[in-house]
C-alpha cells in the first residue's frame, strides 16, 4: 500500500511541476519600453499606434492576425519570434506586422 501512496504523491508533484513549467514557459509580456519593442514601435494596444509615423497602419492590423503571431487568433497573448521568450498582446501592433496568409 505504501508504494501506491508514494506513486500517487509523486504523480501529483510531477503534475504540479509541469503546470508551473508551462506557465513560466509562456514568458512575460513585452514591455513597450523594451529596446526591441521601441525599435519596432510595438504597442500593446495597436489603436495607439502613431498613424503619422506609420501611415500604412490600419485599424484592422493587430498581432493576432500577423503571420508572426504564434497563438490562436482569439488568444489574448502569445509568443512572437521578434521578442524571444516574451509574449505580445493579441490586440498589439508593431512595424513588422505581416498579413497572415
C-alpha positions in Angstrom: 0.0 0.0 0.0 2.8 2.5 0.8 4.2 2.0 -2.8 0.8 3.0 -4.2 0.6 6.1 -2.0 4.1 7.1 -2.9 3.3 6.7 -6.6 0.2 8.9 -6.3 2.1 11.6 -4.3 4.9 11.6 -6.9 2.4 11.9 -9.7 0.7 14.9 -8.1 4.1 16.6 -7.6 5.0 15.9 -11.2 1.7 17.3 -12.5 2.2 20.4 -10.4 5.7 20.9 -11.7 4.6 20.5 -15.3 1.8 23.1 -14.8 4.2 25.5 -13.2 6.7 25.0 -16.0 4.2 25.7 -18.7 3.2 29.0 -17.1 6.8 30.1 -17.0 7.5 28.8 -20.5 4.9 31.2 -21.9 7.1 34.2 -20.9 6.4 37.6 -19.6 4.6 40.3 -21.7 6.8 42.5 -23.8 7.3 45.9 -22.3 6.7 48.8 -24.7 9.8 50.4 -23.3 12.0 47.4 -24.1 14.7 48.3 -26.7 13.4 45.8 -29.3 9.8 46.9 -28.7 10.8 50.6 -29.1 12.8 49.8 -32.3 9.7 48.1 -33.8 7.2 50.7 -32.4 5.4 48.0 -30.6 2.2 49.0 -28.8 0.2 46.6 -26.6 -2.9 48.4 -27.9 -2.5 48.8 -31.6 -5.1 51.6 -31.8 -2.5 53.8 -30.0 -0.1 53.5 -33.0 1.2 56.8 -34.3 -0.6 57.0 -37.6 1.5 59.9 -38.8 4.8 57.9 -38.4 3.2 54.7 -39.7 0.7 55.7 -42.4 0.5 52.1 -43.6 -1.0 51.1 -40.3 -4.7 50.1 -40.5 -7.1 49.6 -37.6 -7.7 46.0 -38.8 -4.0 45.1 -38.2 -3.0 43.6 -34.9 -0.7 41.0 -33.6 -3.4 38.3 -33.6 -3.7 38.5 -37.4 0.0 38.8 -38.1 1.9 35.9 -39.7 4.5 36.1 -36.8 1.9 35.6 -34.0 2.4 32.1 -32.5 -1.0 31.8 -30.9 -4.6 31.3 -32.0 -6.3 34.4 -33.4 -8.6 34.7 -30.4 -5.7 34.4 -27.8 -5.2 37.4 -25.6 -1.4 37.0 -25.8 1.1 34.7 -27.5 4.7 34.4 -28.4 6.4 36.3 -31.3 9.8 35.3 -32.7 10.7 39.0 -32.7 10.5 39.1 -28.9 12.2 35.8 -27.9 10.8 34.4 -24.7 8.2 37.0 -24.3 4.5 37.4 -25.3 2.8 40.1 -27.3 -0.8 41.2 -26.8 -3.2 39.9 -29.4 -4.5 43.5 -29.8 -1.0 44.8 -30.1 0.9 46.0 -33.2 4.4 46.7 -34.4 6.0 47.9 -37.6 7.0 44.3 -38.6 3.3 43.3 -39.0 2.8 40.9 -41.9 -0.6 39.7 -43.1 -1.3 36.1 -42.1 -1.8 34.0 -45.2 
